[in-house]
Amino acid sequence: MAFPQTLTGKYGWEKVTTTAQKQKLGTRMQIGDREFVYASTGEAITVGKLVMGGAGTAAHQVDLAVSAASAGGTTVTLSGSLSIAKDLYKDGWLIFNDVEEEGHIYRVKSNTLVSSATGCVVTIDEEDGLVTAITTSQQVGLYENPYKDVEAHDANDVDHAPLGWTCVDIASGSYGWLCVKGFTSALIDGTPAAGVPLIASNGVDGAVEVYDEDGTVNLSFVGYMGPIAGVAGEYGLIKANIG
């Protein structure tokens, strides 16, 4: 199934949700001076909430062993015994996290099924293939698409980077749009003054609060308060600033 990577939308399109996938996860949509990204939900999320990506499978994210492969090849075979569902990492990322080719990242096109077995084949979605040959010394990690199964930003259990704000209620297992740039409505924690920088709240799930670095807590910068001060527990106009 092929989808465009960017769209130019109309006001109101950001509020459309579906139970069937209509765009590639991570697709961008521009509407006037606002920018949105397409995502699926792993739980029901109400409007105006800051969301984050899911945690994924930690055991798959670092130090996986691989078989040797030639430069220009488009597959990487995992040599360790693993259990991975077919295409679990489709549209996600393969990174080389350690040894020799560390730092390289490739988009995943597909992966084969393995159940407590070696030999999972990961196909990368790059026509030029691997930049250089790889050996059995390399170590890799697999990450699901960050816009798959997103959840409300959890103040007490951060699993992933903040990804944007819901523009309408989105049911669990459904698809919709997150605002990442421009003005949007957001749940407020505290009383941030007009124009001040905002971070993900460390006290209220899905909310934002004023940036107030105290040297011990480093929270994610996500935007700016709008033209008037925010009111705790209410929704205010903010300027989103998530890439």
VENQUI-V581866 format. One record per residue. N is the residue number from 1. SS is DSSP state (H for helix, E for strand, L for the rest). Layout:
{{N | SS} {N | SS}}
//
This chain:
{{1 | L} {2 | L} {3 | L} {4 | L} {5 | L} {6 | E} {7 | E} {8 | E} {9 | L} {10 | L} {11 | L} {12 | L} {13 | H} {14 | H} {15 | H} {16 | L} {17 | L} {18 | E} {19 | L} {20 | L} {21 | L} {22 | L} {23 | L} {24 | L} {25 | L} {26 | L} {27 | L} {28 | E} {29 | E} {30 | E} {31 | E} {32 | L} {33 | L} {34 | E} {35 | E} {36 | E} {37 | E} {38 | E} {39 | E} {40 | E} {41 | E} {42 | L} {43 | L} {44 | L} {45 | E} {46 | L} {47 | L} {48 | L} {49 | L} {50 | E} {51 | E} {52 | E} {53 | L} {54 | L} {55 | L} {56 | L} {57 | L} {58 | H} {59 | H} {60 | H} {61 | L} {62 | L} {63 | L} {64 | E} {65 | E} {66 | E} {67 | L} {68 | L} {69 | E} {70 | L} {71 | L} {72 | L} {73 | L} {74 | L} {75 | E} {76 | E} {77 | E} {78 | E} {79 | L} {80 | L} {81 | L} {82 | E} {83 | E} {84 | E} {85 | L} {86 | L} {87 | L} {88 | L} {89 | L} {90 | L} {91 | L} {92 | L} {93 | E} {94 | E} {95 | E} {96 | E} {97 | E} {98 | E} {99 | L} {100 | L} {101 | L} {102 | L} {103 | L} {104 | L} {105 | E} {106 | E} {107 | E} {108 | E} {109 | E} {110 | E} {111 | E} {112 | L} {113 | L} {114 | E} {115 | E} {116 | E} {117 | E} {118 | L} {119 | L} {120 | E} {121 | E} {122 | E} {123 | E} {124 | E} {125 | L} {126 | L} {127 | L} {128 | L} {129 | L} {130 | L} {131 | L} {132 | L} {133 | L} {134 | E} {135 | L} {136 | L} {137 | L} {138 | L} {139 | E} {140 | E} {141 | E} {142 | E} {143 | E} {144 | L} {145 | L} {146 | L} {147 | L} {148 | L} {149 | L} {150 | E} {151 | E} {152 | E} {153 | L} {154 | L} {155 | L} {156 | L} {157 | L} {158 | L} {159 | L} {160 | L} {161 | L} {162 | E} {163 | E} {164 | E} {165 | E} {166 | E} {167 | L} {168 | L} {169 | L} {170 | E} {171 | L} {172 | L} {173 | L} {174 | L} {175 | E} {176 | E} {177 | E} {178 | E} {179 | E} {180 | E} {181 | E} {182 | E} {183 | E} {184 | E} {185 | E} {186 | E} {187 | E} {188 | E} {189 | L} {190 | L} {191 | L} {192 | L} {193 | L} {194 | L} {195 | L} {196 | L} {197 | E} {198 | E} {199 | E} {200 | E} {201 | L} {202 | L} {203 | L} {204 | L} {205 | L} {206 | L} {207 | L} {208 | E} {209 | E} {210 | E} {211 | L} {212 | L} {213 | L} {214 | L} {215 | L} {216 | L} {217 | L} {218 | L} {219 | L} {220 | L} {221 | E} {222 | E} {223 | E} {224 | E} {225 | E} {226 | L} {227 | L} {228 | L} {229 | L} {230 | L} {231 | L} {232 | L} {233 | L} {234 | L} {235 | E} {236 | E} {237 | E} {238 | E} {239 | E} {240 | E} {241 | E} {242 | L} {243 | L}}
//
